[in-house]
Amino acid sequence: MDSDLQRYLDDLVTAARGVLGADLVGAYAAGSVGLGAYQAGRSDVDVALVSAGPLTRVAKRALVARLRHEALPCPARGLELVVYRRAVAASGTPEPGFEVELNTGATMPFRCTLDPADRPAADGRFWYGLDRSILHQSGLPLLGPPAGEAFADPAPADLRRLLIEALSWWLALPTPPDDRPAPGAEDAVLGACRSLVRHRDGVWLAKVAAGQRLVDAGDAPEVVRPAVAARHGGPPPTGGQARAFQRRVRDEIAG
């Protein structure tokens, strides 16, 4: 792991423990770090904290104040942090169920949500169950028991619904004209690849690795190759290609 990132994660756990004390029972690197695909300068830092029980409003605000970028500078684009109660993490619920959600960084829009009810429905409520599924498989423990013990996978029917909701949410976003290369379209394609691999093979992979698996299997649409190449400086797919592939993946998952 990158030394700056390791130092930051160590400092984050120390700062969180300074606020929560013995109530902090777990800390896990998720996302690209957990999946072994972190790219300095491109990736976010995803972290999940686990508390013994519910947090008071005072504790939530103190944790945000201590971990936001202005107090603890993040070496990446930004930190995406979520805090869960131990019972919620281990429940397999598809609901958001978080205590705190914090997005903060030098080039990341600030977000602080202290109650799932305050999360705008238009921003998507599927993220958390999917993230906990990835944590169950590949979370990197920074504190506490193995991630597979701390986090439960959603039931298959719930996971399938969350994948469909995620693809529908992405498809509803405004996109550039269909026939023009669209910056960011590669992430839309590769995110759909990851969902498809999880649906077919039951395993979470990093986005590029998921795209490459489909290419190697010989059944990937042509749009997947340029999406993988775009991560290495090539032109991105067009908006129309990305949306067509996302619809195809959503249809397959929906059966």
C-alpha positions in Angstrom: 0.0 0.0 0.0 1.1 3.5 -0.8 2.9 4.9 2.3 1.0 8.2 2.4 -2.3 6.2 2.2 -1.2 3.8 5.0 -0.2 6.8 7.2 -3.5 8.5 6.5 -5.5 5.3 7.4 -3.6 4.9 10.6 -4.2 8.5 11.6 -7.9 8.2 10.7 -8.3 5.2 13.0 -6.5 7.0 15.8 -8.6 10.1 15.4 -11.9 8.1 15.3 -10.8 6.2 18.4 -10.1 9.6 20.1 -13.8 10.5 19.5 -15.5 7.2 20.1 -13.2 5.4 22.5 -14.2 1.8 23.2 -17.3 2.2 21.1 -15.2 2.0 18.0 -15.0 -1.8 17.4 -14.0 -2.0 13.8 -12.5 0.0 10.9 -12.2 -1.3 7.4 -10.8 0.0 4.1 -13.3 -0.6 1.4 -13.7 0.2 -2.3 -10.6 0.2 -4.5 -8.3 -0.2 -1.4 -10.1 -3.3 -0.3 -10.2 -4.7 -3.8 -6.5 -4.0 -4.4 -7.1 -1.5 -7.1 -6.3 1.9 -5.5 -4.7 4.4 -7.9 -3.1 7.4 -6.4 -4.5 10.6 -7.9 -7.6 8.9 -9.2 -9.2 6.7 -6.5 -11.2 7.8 -3.5 -10.5 6.4 -0.1 -13.5 4.4 1.2 -13.6 3.6 4.9 -16.3 1.9 7.0 -16.3 2.3 10.8 -18.2 0.0 13.1 -19.6 1.3 16.5 -20.7 -0.9 19.3 -24.1 0.8 19.4 -26.0 4.0 18.2 -24.1 7.2 18.3 -25.4 10.4 19.9 -25.8 13.5 17.8 -22.9 15.0 19.7 -20.6 12.1 18.9 -21.6 12.1 15.2 -20.8 15.8 14.9 -17.5 15.4 16.8 -16.5 12.6 14.5 -17.2 14.6 11.4 -15.3 17.6 12.7 -12.2 15.4 13.5 -12.2 13.4 10.2 -13.2 16.0 7.6 -10.4 17.1 5.2 -9.8 20.4 6.9 -8.8 18.6 10.1 -7.3 15.4 8.7 -6.1 16.0 5.1 -6.9 13.1 2.7 -4.0 12.3 0.3 -6.6 11.1 -2.4 -9.4 12.9 -4.2 -11.3 12.5 -1.0 -12.6 10.3 1.8 -15.9 8.5 1.6 -16.6 7.4 5.1 -19.7 5.5 6.5 -20.3 4.5 10.1 -22.5 1.5 11.0 -23.7 0.1 14.2 -22.3 -3.4 14.7 -25.8 -4.9 14.6 -26.6 -3.3 11.3 -23.2 -4.3 9.7 -23.9 -7.9 10.7 -27.6 -8.0 9.7 -27.4 -8.2 5.9 -30.0 -5.5 5.6 -30.4 -3.9 2.1 -31.4 -0.6 3.8 -28.8 2.2 4.3 -28.8 1.9 8.1 -25.8 4.2 8.7 -25.0 6.4 11.7 -22.8 8.9 9.8 -22.0 9.4 6.1 -19.1 11.8 5.3 -17.7 12.8 2.0 -14.8 15.2 2.2 -11.7 16.0 0.3 -9.8 18.7 -1.6 -11.6 18.0 -4.9 -14.7 16.2 -3.5 -18.1 17.9 -2.8 -18.7 17.9 1.0 -21.5 15.7 2.2 -22.4 15.1 5.8 -25.5 13.0 6.6 -26.3 12.0 10.2 -29.5 10.0 9.6 -30.5 7.8 6.6 -33.9 9.6 6.5 -32.0 12.7 5.5 -30.4 11.1 2.5 -32.2 12.4 -0.6 -33.9 9.5 -2.5 -32.7 11.0 -5.8 -29.1 10.4 -4.7 -29.7 6.6 -4.4 -30.2 4.4 -1.4 -28.6 1.3 -2.9 -25.0 2.3 -2.3 -24.8 1.0 1.3 -26.0 -2.6 0.9 -23.7 -3.0 -2.1 -20.8 -1.5 -0.2 -21.4 -3.8 2.7 -21.4 -6.8 0.3 -18.0 -5.7 -1.0 -16.8 -5.3 2.5 -18.0 -8.7 3.5 -15.9 -10.2 0.7 -12.9 -7.9 0.5 -12.8 -5.3 3.3 -9.3 -4.6 4.6 -9.3 -4.6 8.5 -7.6 -1.6 10.1 -9.1 -2.4 13.5 -11.4 -5.2 14.7 -12.3 -8.7 13.5 -12.1 -9.9 9.8 -14.5 -8.0 7.6 -16.3 -11.2 6.7 -17.3 -11.5 10.3 -18.2 -7.9 10.8 -20.3 -7.5 7.6 -23.0 -9.8 6.2 -23.9 -10.2 2.6 -27.4 -9.2 1.6 -29.8 -12.0 0.7 -29.5 -12.9 -3.0 -32.9 -11.4 -3.9 -32.0 -8.2 -2.1 -28.6 -8.0 -3.8 -30.1 -8.5 -7.2 -32.6 -5.7 -6.5 -29.8 -3.3 -5.4 -27.8 -4.0 -8.5 -30.9 -3.3 -10.7 -31.6 -0.1 -8.7 -27.9 1.0 -9.2 -28.0 0.5 -12.9 -31.3 2.3 -13.3 -30.0 5.2 -11.3 -26.9 5.5 -13.6 -29.1 5.3 -16.7 -31.2 8.2 -15.4 -28.3 10.6 -15.2 -27.9 13.2 -17.8 -25.3 12.2 -20.5 -23.6 13.8 -23.5 -24.9 13.1 -27.0 -25.0 9.4 -27.9 -22.4 9.7 -30.7 -19.6 11.5 -28.9 -16.9 10.2 -26.6 -18.1 10.9 -23.1 -15.5 11.4 -20.3 -16.6 9.2 -17.5 -18.5 6.8 -19.8 -15.7 4.2 -19.2 -16.6 4.2 -15.5 -20.2 3.6 -16.3 -19.3 0.7 -18.5 -16.8 -0.8 -16.1 -19.2 -0.4 -13.1 -21.8 -2.4 -15.1 -19.1 -5.0 -15.8 -18.5 -5.3 -12.1 -22.2 -5.8 -11.4 -22.5 -8.4 -14.2 -19.5 -10.4 -12.8 -21.0 -10.3 -9.3 -24.3 -11.5 -10.7 -22.8 -14.3 -12.9 -19.8 -15.4 -10.8 -20.7 -14.4 -7.3 -17.5 -12.4 -6.8 -16.8 -8.7 -6.5 -13.8 -7.4 -8.6 -12.4 -4.0 -9.2 -13.9 -2.3 -12.2 -11.1 -2.8 -14.6 -10.5 -6.4 -13.5 -14.2 -7.1 -14.1 -14.1 -5.6 -17.6 -11.0 -7.7 -18.3 -12.6 -10.8 -17.1 -15.5 -10.4 -19.5 -13.0 -9.7 -22.4 -10.9 -12.8 -21.5 -14.1 -14.9 -21.4 -14.8 -13.9 -25.0 -18.3 -12.7 -24.4 -17.8 -9.0 -23.8 -19.4 -6.4 -26.1 -17.0 -4.3 -28.1 -17.6 -1.3 -25.8 -15.8 -3.0 -22.9 -12.3 -3.0 -24.6 -12.2 0.8 -25.1 -13.6 1.3 -21.6 -10.6 -0.7 -20.2 -8.2 1.2 -22.5 -9.6 4.5 -21.4 -8.3 3.9 -17.9 -4.9 3.9 -19.4 -5.3 7.1 -21.5 -7.4 6.0 -24.4 -10.6 7.7 -25.6 -13.7 6.9 -23.6 -16.8 5.2 -25.2 -19.7 7.3 -26.4 -22.6 8.0 -24.1 -24.9 5.9 -26.3 -22.5 2.9 -26.1 -22.3 3.2 -22.3 -26.1 3.4 -21.9 -26.8 0.5 -24.3 -24.4 -1.7 -22.3 -25.9 -0.7 -19.0 -29.4 -1.5 -20.2 -28.1 -4.9 -21.5 -26.6 -5.7 -18.1 -29.7 -4.5 -16.2 -31.9 -6.7 -18.4 -29.7 -9.7 -17.8 -29.7 -9.2 -14.0 -33.4 -8.6 -13.9 -33.9 -11.9 -15.8 
